[in-house]
Amino acid sequence: MEQARKLIKELKTLMGKTDAFSERRRDEIATWFKDNDTPENNALVDKFINDGVAQILKELKDIRINLDQEEIHTL
């Protein structure tokens, strides 16, 4: 479980990067999780994904608020 936590932490630093190393390393981490398919590891991956989606939704909400405010100022 400790290895899974370390890999999730590393994965967080790789997200959004498009260089070859980052893409290859993300693939390696995904393979590790596939090879180490346990309920505990799945829970960590689920939390990582859910946290990421929540962050994206928050950012989207902030963008919508900013757009609405800009629209009000242009009227």
Summary of the structure (lengths in Angstrom):
residues: 75
radius of gyration: 17.3
end to end distance: 55.0
largest distance: 56.4
contacts: 162
relative contact order: 0.11
helix: 87%
strand: 0%
